[in-house]
Amino acid sequence: MKDIMKSTYVFGILLFLLMGCTPVERDNGKSVFYYNEAEGVTSLDPAFASNYENIWWVNQVFNGLVQMDDNLNIIPSIAKEWYISDDGLTYTFTLRNDVYFHDDPCFDNAKGRAVVASDFLYSFSRILDKDIASPGVWIFGHLDKSNPFEAPNDDTFIIHLNQNFAPFLSMLSMPYCSVLPKEAIDDYGQEFRSHPVGTGPFKFNFWLENNRLSLLKNENYFEVDEQGKKLPYLDAVSVSFVKDRSNMFLDFLKGEYDMISSIHPAYKDQLLNQDGTL
């Protein structure tokens, strides 16, 4: 566990340093963010978002009920508000009515439909499905198994616990708890891992495993920034999977990437002073 925490911390520092790069308008005036993930991606299914390589891209394609801000405060996402009962056993979420799944052939007329409470009931029940074997099942360890979830109408989703568990709301911000459409699972089955359909700021374009992953701007995304400007700002994200960290770092210095996931220790002195400053 300590090793996992340490590696995640180091990765976070590198991202903080490298995210300062401004994406270059390389493709016909479009703002494209170029990133290299040396470790690769194994699945784009939220049920298997168990490492940061998968989490990064699941978070771009999917949303959940709640999310965390930069200060790790719980803020709304698809749920615009919520109420926790006095005994801490019942969580009632009121959903936004302007969130839509990405357009995809799995829907009628290939047009993404609105997210409703029953989608969360389906998505959370899927995490509990033993046949799925999601590593995220532990999140729901305090559910009232006799009546875990309810969707009394399209706008209301209810979760019942068997005991008060204060961290539960923050745990719902994890990518395991993303909402996804049953139509896509029915259509793609196990291939959903490589053809995700979500509600996030970016929609799936293509994934050539061990080669390149491409995400495009979701023009129908529901979130806006503090000035009311629609998100996301970028037109696309392009992810490559060059494993050789020496080549990756040299390409980064040449401006091929806006961000890289990690560097070889031999190159750290080219980025950091001895006191840790950039």
N, C-alpha and C positions, 0 to 999 in steps of 0.2 A: 504494500500500500504506500509506503514512504517513497519507493522508487517511482510509482505512478504519479504521486503528488509532485515530486521533484521534476520529472520530465514535463509535466503539464505546466509547471511554473516557468521552467526555462523556455518552453515553447511560447508561453505568453509574453515573455520579455522580448523574444525575437520578433514576434508579431508586432509588438508595440513599436519597436525600432523601425521595422520595415514598412509598416503601414503608412509611414510618413511620405512614402513615394506617391506622386500623383499619376494616376493612370494616363497613358498617352493615347491621343486620338489617332490610332494607327489605321483603322479600317474604315475608309470612306467617311471620315468625320465622326464615326461612332466612338463613344467612350467605352473602351473595353479594358477590363481589369485582367492582367495576366499573372498567373500564380503557378508555382511548381510545388507539387506535393511528392516528396521523395519516397514516402512510405506507401503511396498508392491508396486507393479507395476500394473497399470490398463490397459495400452495399449502399444504396441510396434509399433503402427502406427504413423509416424511423424505428421500426421494431428492433433494428440491429445497429443503432447509433451508439455503440459502446466505446468508441475511441475517437480522438479528436479528428482523425483523418476523415471519418464518416460524418461526425457531428457537424463540422463546418458546412458541408454541402447540404445535409438534411435541413439545417437551419435556414438555408437560402431558399429552399423549395417548399417548406412546410411551416405552419403556424400551430400553436396550441391555444388553450384557454387564456393563459397568462404568459408573461415574459419578464425578464429582468432588465432594468436599466443599467447604465454604466456604474452606478453605485450599489448594484445588487439589490435594489428595491423591487418588489413585485409590482408590476404595472399591468394594465389591461392589454390583451391582444384580441382574440376573437370574442372573448367574454368582455363586455363593456363594464360590467359590475358584478359583484358577488356578495353573498351574505353567508356568514358562518353562524350556526346556531349557538346558543349560550353554552350548551354542553360540549361543543366542538365536534359533534358527530355528523352533522349534516352541512354540506356545502352546496349552496344553490347559486348557479351561474346564469346570468342573463346575457344572451348572445347578441352580437351585432347582426343586422340584417342586410349588410352590404358587402359580405365576404363571399367570394365565388371561387370554386375550384378552377384550375387552369383549363382552358379549352383542350379537348382531347377526344379522339375517336371513340373512347369508351362511353361517351355521353350521347344522347339523342342529338342529331345534327352536329355532333362534335363540339357542342357549345357547353362550356362549364356551367354547372348549376350552382345555386346558392347553398351555402353550408347551413345545415339545420342541426338541432340537438341530437337527433338520432344518429348522425354521423359520428359524434363523439361517443355515443353509446356503443356503436359498432367498433370504432377504433380502439377504445379502451378494452372492450371485451376481447378483441383480437390479441392484445398483449397478454391477456390471461390464458389464451388458448394454448394448451400443452403441445398441440401439434405444431404451433408456430415456434415454440421454444425461444421466446424473446428473452435476452438477458435483462430486460427492463422490468420483468414481472415483480421484482422486489419492491418497486415503488408502491404497489397496491397491496402490500402485506398487512395493512390495517383496515381493509375493507370489511363491511358487513356482508358476508358471503351469501346471506339469504336474500339480500336486496341491495346489491352494490351500486347500481346505476339506474337512473330514471330519466326519461325524456317525455314529460307530460304534454309538451307542445313544441313547436319548432324553435321557439326562442328560449326555452328553459331546460337546463341540464342539471341534474342533481346527483351528488355522490354521497353515499352513506358509509361511515366508518364504524368499526366496532369498539373503538376507544379513541379518546382525544389524542391527537398527534400533531403538535404545533408545526413541525417542518413540512407538513403535507402540501400546503399551498405552494411553497417554493419548489417542491419536487415536481409539481405539475408543469413547471416551466421547462423541464427537461425534454429533449427531442423525442424521447420515447412516447410522450403524451401528445404528439402531433395528431391533427385530424386528417383523415384520408377517406376517399370515396369507395364504397363497396363495389361500385361499377368497375373501377380500375382493378381491384383485386380479382373480381370475377373474370374480367377480360384477360388480364396478364398473368394471373397466378403467381408462380415463383419468379416470373420475369419482371414482376413489379420492382424488384431490387435494382433493375437496370432500366426501368421505364416508369419513374415516379410521377404521380399526379398529386399536386398539393395546392396550397393557397398562397404560397410565399411570394416574396418580392421578385424572385426569378423562377422561370419555368424551364423544364427540361428541354434540351435541344437534341444532343446526342452524347453517347458515352462509348468511346472505343477503349475498352479496358486495357490498362497499362500503357495507353497512348495519350488520349485527350478526352476531357470532359468539357462540354459546352452548355452554358445556361444563358437564356435570353431574358430580357426585361419583361416583367409581367405588367402590361399596360393597364390592367384592371385592379392593380393592388390597392388595398384600402387604406394604408397608413400614409400620413403626411408628416412633414417635419414641423418644427416649432413656428416656422413662418407660413405654414399652410401649403408648402410645396409638396407635390406628390412624390412619394418614394417608389422605387429606388432612383438614385441619380444616374447610375451606370446603365448603359445599353446592353451590356453582356459581360459574362465572366468566362474566361478561358483557362482551363486547368490542364497542365501537362504533368507527366509522371517520370521525369528524368531521375534515375536513382543515384547516379554518380554525383556526389556532392561537390566534387572539384569542378566538374563541367557546369553544374547548376550554378555555383557561385560565380564562375567566370561569365556565364550568360547574364546573371543578375547585374554584374558590374557593367556589362555592355548595354544594359537597358532592355534586355529581352523580357524581364519579369518585373512586375510591380511589387511582388512579395514572394518570399520563399519560406518553406516550412522550417528549415533548419540548415545549419552550416557545419562544415568540417571544423574541428577545433583548431586546425592549422591556420584557418583564415580569420579567426575571431579578432586578432589584433588589427586587422584592416578595417574593422567596424567599430571596435570599442577601445577606449583608453583604459589604462590600468585601474582608474577609479570607476569604471563602468559607464562613463558617459559616451555618447555616440561620437 
